[in-house]
Amino acid sequence: MAREPDAVQLSGKEKIVGSLLLLAIIIPALFFSFGPELRRQNEREDLLASGQDATATIVSLRDNGNSFNDKPEVEVRLIVHPSGDASEDFQVDITQVMGPVDLANYRVGVEVSVKFDPADRQKLTIVAVVPPTAAGSPAAPTEAAPAEQSN
């Protein structure tokens, strides 16, 4: 009859070293998985609190194939109108996670209200869709569900 091998007994130091090695693998994996999303959320909160208000026109939308919590990540190109003077308009490309309901409101040609960092105009977040009035000109913005964004 074959004898079963004895179980390996680890000393207290070996258990500690093994636990530390396991943490050294898990913590970076969590950081790389969730870190970018946390950074985007913090940046969005900062822009909502202190960013400059503007309107923008959606020029293009493209699903980049990524999704978070079953929400697609979409690349959005915008022409931003910071003061209403066309000579100050600028273009921005952002990547934003949008829910399917929100995505239905975001189409090429739609006006949106945005907030951007005047010191770095590439830092921008969409705040809400600006609904058209009966005459076709934009009315006051309606709040859209918060969308997550990244640059």
N, C-alpha and C positions, 0 to 999 in steps of 0.2 A: 504494500500500500504506500502510495506517494505521500510524502509529508508536505504540508502547506508551508510556504515560506513565512517566516515571522514578520509581523508588521514592523515597519520602520518607526523607531521612536526618535522624536526630535527633542533636542534640548530647548530650554527657554530662549537662549540666544538665537538658535536656528528658527524658532517660531517668529521671533521679532523681526529678524532679517527677511524671512519669507513674507511676512505681512507688509513690511516696508516696500519690498519689491513689487508686491501686488498693487499697493497704493501708487507706486511710481508709474505703473502702467495704466491704472484706472483713471487717475486724476487728469493726466494729459488727454486721454481719450474723451473724457467728459468736457474738458475745456475746448477741444477742437470741434466737438459736436454742438455744444450749446453756446460757446463764446461769441461767435459772430452774430448770432441772433440776439444775444443780450446786448452786444455793442450797438446793433442797429436800433433796438428798442430804446436804449439810453439816449442815443443821438436824436431819435424822433421826439422823445420827451423834452429834450433841451430845445429843439427847434420849435415845438409847440409853445413852450414857455417864453422864448425870447427871440424867435425868428421874425424876420420882416415879412409882412403880409404882401401877397401879390396874387394875380390870376395867371393862369397858364392854359395853353391849348395843347391837347394831346395830339402828337404828330404820328406816333406809331406805338403799337403794343405787340409784344412777342412773348409767348410762353417759352421759357428757357428749359422746360422739362423737369425742373426741380419742384418739389412740393414739401410743405411743412404742415403737419396735422391735416392732411387732405386738402390743403389750400395751395393753388398753383403760385409759383414765383414768376412774376412777369417783368420783362424789361420794358420800360416806358420812356419814350422820348417826348420831351415837352419843349415848347417855346414859352418862356416866362416873360410876362409883361409887368415889370415891377412898378411902373408909374403911369402906365397908359400911353406913354410916349414911345412910339415904335422904334425910335433910335436907341433906346435903352434895352430892348428885348435881347434875350440870350437863350441859348439852347442848353438843356440839361438831359442827361441820360441817367435814370435811376433804376434800381431793381427793387421791386416791392412784392410782398406776399399779399394776395387778395383772395377773399372768400368768393365762391361762385356767385353769390347774390350781388356783391360789390362789383365784380368783374362785368356783370351785365350793364352797369351804369357807366363804365369806363370804355369809351369807344373813340376812334380817331375823329378829331374835330370837336370833341366835347371840351367845354371850358371847366376848369377846376380851380378852386382856391388852394393856394400853397403857402408854405412858410419856408424861407430860405435864410441861410447865414450870409449876410452882406460881405463878410470877410472871406468867405469861400462859397461862391455861388453854386458850386457843385453839390453842396450839402443842402438837400431840399426834401421836403415831405409833402405829400398830397393831404390836404385837410378835408375837403368836401367837393362834391360835384356842384357846379353852378347851374341850376336849372334855367332853361330858356323861358322868357316871358312870351306872352301872346304875340308881341311885335317882333320876336326873334332875338332881342337883345338880352344879355344875361340879367338875371334877378339876383336877389340875395342868396348866398350859398346855403345848401341844406347839408346838415352833418351826415357824413358817411361813416360807416363803421370804421374804427381805427384799422388801418392797414399797416403791416410791418414793412419796413423798407431797408434797403441797403444800397451802398454805392459800389 
